[in-house]
Amino acid sequence: MTVRLRPLEEADLPVFEHAYSTRDGAGEHQWFGFSPPGRGLAEMGALGPHGGRLTVTADDRAAGSAFWFRREWGPAETSWCWEVALHILAEQRRRGLGTQALSLLTRYLFDHTLAWRVQAVADAANTASQRMIIRAGFTREGVLRAAQWREGRRHDQVLYSLLRDDLPPQP
Protein backbone atom coordinates (compact mmCIF):
# COMPACT_ATOMS: atom_id res chain seq x y z
CA MET A 1 0.00 0.00 0.00
CA THR A 2 1.36 3.41 -0.99
CA VAL A 3 0.38 6.23 1.37
CA ARG A 4 0.65 9.85 0.24
CA LEU A 5 -0.57 13.31 1.21
CA ARG A 6 -2.06 15.70 -1.34
CA PRO A 7 -4.13 18.90 -1.31
CA LEU A 8 -7.84 18.42 -0.71
CA GLU A 9 -9.85 18.22 -3.94
CA GLU A 10 -13.48 19.07 -4.59
CA ALA A 11 -14.26 15.36 -5.14
CA ASP A 12 -13.04 14.58 -1.59
CA LEU A 13 -15.61 16.82 0.11
CA PRO A 14 -18.70 14.59 -0.14
CA VAL A 15 -16.65 11.54 0.85
CA PHE A 16 -15.41 13.22 4.04
CA GLU A 17 -18.70 14.95 4.87
CA HIS A 18 -20.55 11.63 4.64
CA ALA A 19 -17.88 9.66 6.50
CA TYR A 20 -17.54 12.07 9.42
CA SER A 21 -21.25 12.93 9.79
CA THR A 22 -21.92 10.08 12.25
CA ARG A 23 -20.35 8.83 15.45
CA ASP A 24 -19.34 5.59 13.73
CA GLY A 25 -17.66 7.44 10.88
CA ALA A 26 -15.91 10.03 13.03
CA GLY A 27 -14.92 7.46 15.66
CA GLU A 28 -15.90 7.32 19.29
CA HIS A 29 -13.07 9.64 20.35
CA GLN A 30 -13.71 12.28 17.66
CA TRP A 31 -17.49 12.65 17.59
CA PHE A 32 -18.37 16.22 18.58
CA GLY A 33 -21.89 16.29 17.15
CA PHE A 34 -23.23 17.36 13.80
CA SER A 35 -21.63 20.14 11.76
CA PRO A 36 -23.10 22.26 8.97
CA PRO A 37 -23.23 20.36 5.66
CA GLY A 38 -22.00 21.74 2.38
CA ARG A 39 -18.82 23.41 3.55
CA GLY A 40 -16.77 24.17 0.47
CA LEU A 41 -13.18 23.62 -0.50
CA ALA A 42 -12.18 27.08 0.73
CA GLU A 43 -13.32 26.28 4.28
CA MET A 44 -12.40 22.60 4.50
CA GLY A 45 -9.24 22.57 2.42
CA ALA A 46 -7.54 25.80 3.32
CA LEU A 47 -3.75 25.84 3.40
CA GLY A 48 -2.37 28.86 5.20
CA PRO A 49 0.23 30.25 7.55
CA HIS A 50 -1.65 29.09 10.66
CA GLY A 51 -2.59 25.58 9.56
CA GLY A 52 -4.06 23.42 6.87
CA ARG A 53 -5.55 20.16 5.74
CA LEU A 54 -4.35 17.55 3.29
CA THR A 55 -5.99 14.40 1.99
CA VAL A 56 -4.40 11.10 3.01
CA THR A 57 -4.44 8.65 0.11
CA ALA A 58 -3.85 4.90 0.02
CA ASP A 59 -3.01 3.67 -3.46
CA ASP A 60 -4.27 7.01 -4.86
CA ARG A 61 -7.72 6.76 -3.21
CA ALA A 62 -8.87 9.17 -0.50
CA ALA A 63 -8.43 7.43 2.86
CA GLY A 64 -8.58 10.28 5.36
CA SER A 65 -7.49 13.79 6.29
CA ALA A 66 -4.37 15.21 7.91
CA PHE A 67 -4.67 18.54 9.75
CA TRP A 68 -2.27 20.94 11.40
CA PHE A 69 -2.79 24.18 13.26
CA ARG A 70 -0.62 26.60 15.19
CA ARG A 71 -0.29 26.40 18.98
CA GLU A 72 1.55 28.90 21.15
CA TRP A 73 3.41 28.27 24.39
CA GLY A 74 4.49 31.87 25.00
CA PRO A 75 5.22 34.83 22.71
CA ALA A 76 3.78 34.02 19.27
CA GLU A 77 6.94 35.04 17.43
CA THR A 78 9.24 32.62 19.24
CA SER A 79 7.17 29.98 21.05
CA TRP A 80 4.85 28.38 18.52
CA CYS A 81 4.53 24.83 17.25
CA TRP A 82 2.24 22.79 15.04
CA GLU A 83 -0.42 20.54 16.49
CA VAL A 84 -1.42 17.73 14.14
CA ALA A 85 -4.46 15.49 13.87
CA LEU A 86 -5.62 12.71 11.58
CA HIS A 87 -9.05 11.43 10.61
CA ILE A 88 -8.81 8.12 8.81
CA LEU A 89 -11.94 6.74 7.13
CA ALA A 90 -13.47 3.90 9.18
CA GLU A 91 -12.87 1.25 6.51
CA GLN A 92 -9.19 2.26 6.27
CA ARG A 93 -8.35 2.08 9.99
CA ARG A 94 -6.01 -0.49 11.57
CA ARG A 95 -3.87 -0.92 8.45
CA GLY A 96 -0.86 1.22 9.45
CA LEU A 97 -2.07 4.08 7.31
CA GLY A 98 -2.24 6.55 10.22
CA THR A 99 1.37 5.96 11.25
CA GLN A 100 2.59 6.51 7.70
CA ALA A 101 0.39 9.59 7.21
CA LEU A 102 1.54 11.12 10.51
CA SER A 103 5.18 10.52 9.61
CA LEU A 104 4.65 12.11 6.18
CA LEU A 105 2.84 15.11 7.67
CA THR A 106 5.51 15.65 10.31
CA ARG A 107 8.28 15.47 7.72
CA TYR A 108 6.34 17.88 5.47
CA LEU A 109 5.95 20.42 8.29
CA PHE A 110 9.63 20.26 9.28
CA ASP A 111 10.72 20.48 5.63
CA HIS A 112 8.51 23.46 4.74
CA THR A 113 8.21 25.54 7.93
CA LEU A 114 10.48 26.81 10.69
CA ALA A 115 8.65 24.84 13.40
CA TRP A 116 10.90 23.23 15.97
CA ARG A 117 8.12 21.18 17.58
CA VAL A 118 5.15 19.18 16.29
CA GLN A 119 2.68 17.90 18.87
CA ALA A 120 -0.25 15.51 18.81
CA VAL A 121 -3.02 14.89 21.32
CA ALA A 122 -5.00 11.67 21.79
CA ASP A 123 -7.89 10.81 24.06
CA ALA A 124 -6.59 8.95 27.12
CA ALA A 125 -8.94 6.04 26.32
CA ASN A 126 -7.87 5.86 22.66
CA THR A 127 -5.00 3.41 22.95
CA ALA A 128 -4.91 2.72 19.19
CA SER A 129 -4.21 6.39 18.42
CA GLN A 130 -1.63 6.57 21.19
CA ARG A 131 0.24 3.55 19.78
CA MET A 132 0.10 5.08 16.29
CA ILE A 133 1.56 8.37 17.53
CA ILE A 134 4.40 6.57 19.32
CA ARG A 135 5.13 4.44 16.22
CA ALA A 136 5.49 7.70 14.28
CA GLY A 137 8.33 8.69 16.64
CA PHE A 138 6.54 10.99 19.08
CA THR A 139 7.33 11.12 22.81
CA ARG A 140 4.60 11.04 25.44
CA GLU A 141 4.76 14.19 27.57
CA GLY A 142 1.83 13.94 29.94
CA VAL A 143 -1.90 13.95 30.58
CA LEU A 144 -4.08 17.02 30.12
CA ARG A 145 -6.75 16.36 32.70
CA ALA A 146 -10.39 16.99 31.72
CA ALA A 147 -9.17 18.99 28.70
CA GLN A 148 -11.86 18.03 26.17
CA TRP A 149 -15.64 18.28 26.34
CA ARG A 150 -17.35 15.56 24.30
CA GLU A 151 -20.65 13.68 24.59
CA GLY A 152 -21.76 15.26 27.83
CA ARG A 153 -18.59 14.94 29.88
CA ARG A 154 -14.93 15.88 30.19
CA HIS A 155 -12.20 13.61 28.79
CA ASP A 156 -8.49 13.45 29.62
CA GLN A 157 -6.10 13.91 26.70
CA VAL A 158 -2.49 12.71 26.32
CA LEU A 159 0.09 15.10 24.83
CA TYR A 160 2.91 13.87 22.57
CA SER A 161 5.66 15.75 20.76
CA LEU A 162 8.32 15.31 18.13
CA LEU A 163 11.15 17.84 17.96
CA ARG A 164 13.10 18.69 14.85
CA ASP A 165 16.17 17.12 16.52
CA ASP A 166 14.20 13.87 17.06
CA LEU A 167 13.39 13.42 13.38
CA PRO A 168 15.33 10.57 11.81
CA PRO A 169 17.46 11.51 8.79
CA GLN A 170 15.84 11.08 5.40
CA PRO A 171 17.03 8.06 3.41
N, C-alpha and C positions, 0 to 999 in steps of 0.2 A: 504494500500500500504506500503510495506517495502522498505525503501531506505537504500542503503549501498554504501560504497566506496570499490573498489578493484583495484589491479594493472591492467594496460592496457594489453589486450591480443591481439594476432595477429588477431583474428576474429573481433575485434572492429575496426581495421584500415579502412577497406572499408566502414563500416557504417559511421564513422566520416568524412572520406574524402568526401564521397558523400553528407552527410548532410551539411557540412560547405563550400561546393564548390560554393554556390550561395548566393546572398544577402538574399533571403527568408530563406534559411537554417541557415545562420550565424546570421541573425537578423539585423535589420536596424542600430543598434548601434554597431555592431561588424563586419561589412563587410569592409574589408581592401583591397579587390581585390583578384585576383586568386593567389594561391600558388602552388609550384611544386607538382605534383601528385606522388604517390608511395613512400612517405617517410615511412621508416620502423619503426619497434618497437623501435629500439635503439634511433632514433631521436624523435619520437613522445611520447614514453612512458618512457623516462629516469627518474629515481629517483636518486637524488644526493644531495650533501651537499648544493647546491645553488638553489634547487627547484625540482619540479617534477610534475607529472600528474597522476591522478587516474581516473578510470571509475566510473561514477555515475550509479548505477543500481536501477531500480524500479521493485520489484518482480523478481529479478535475471535476468532482461533483461537490456542491455545497454540503458541508457537514457540520457547520457551526459558525460562531462568531468569536472574534478576539477583540477585546476592548482595552483601552488604557486611558487614564486620566491623571491629571496632575494633583499631587498631594504636597502640602507644605508642613515642615517641621520647625519653622522659624521664619526669618526674613525670606520673602518670596524669591529674591534675587539669588540667594546663596544656599537655601535649605529646602529645595524641592526635590521630589522624586516622582516616578511613575508608579501608579497602582494599576495592576492588570487583572483582568477577569476573562473567563471563557464561558461560553454557553455552547455545549455540544448537543446536536440533535439526539433525541432519545435513542433512536435506532443505531446511532454511531458510537454510543458510549461503551466503555469497557473494552476498547480495542487498542489502547495506547495512543490514540489520536490526540488526546488532551496534552499528554506529556510532550509529544512532538510539536504541537501547536504552541504551547507555552515556551518551549525552548526557542522556536523560530521567532516568536514575538519578542522575547527578551533580547535575543541577538539583534533583531531589527532595531529595537529602541536604543541599544548601546551603540550600534553602528551609525545611526542617523540623528542622534541627539546627544547633548552634553550630560545627560543624566548619569549620576554616579551610583544610584540605587534604584532598583525595581522591587516593588513589594506586591504581595498577594495576600488575600484574606480568605479563609475558608470557615464555614460554620463548624463549631467544635464537634458536632455530631456527624459531620460529613467526612468520614474517614477515607473514602475513595478519593475525594478531592485533595485531602491532605497528603496522601501517598503520592498522588500525581505531582503535586507541587514539589515535594522532596525529590522525586525522581528527576525533575527538571533542574535540580541543583540548588534549590532554595534552602535557607536555614530557618528553622522555627525560632521565633523570637519571644513569643509569649501569648497569653490569652487576654483578649479585650472583653472584659466581663460585661454582660448584658448590653452589648454594643448595637445590636440590630433588633428592630421591631418587625416581626413577621407573624402572621396568622394568630393575632391576639395575645402574643407574649414576647418577652425579650429573649434573645439568643446570644450566647457567648460566641465570639469569633476568635480564630487563631491567626496571628500575624506571622508572615514569612518574608524574608528578603533575600535578594541576590545583589551583591555589589559588583561593580565593574571589575574589581580585582579578583572576584571569585569565578568569573566567566572563563571556562576552559578555552585554550587557543583554538582558532579555526583550523580545520585540517588543510 
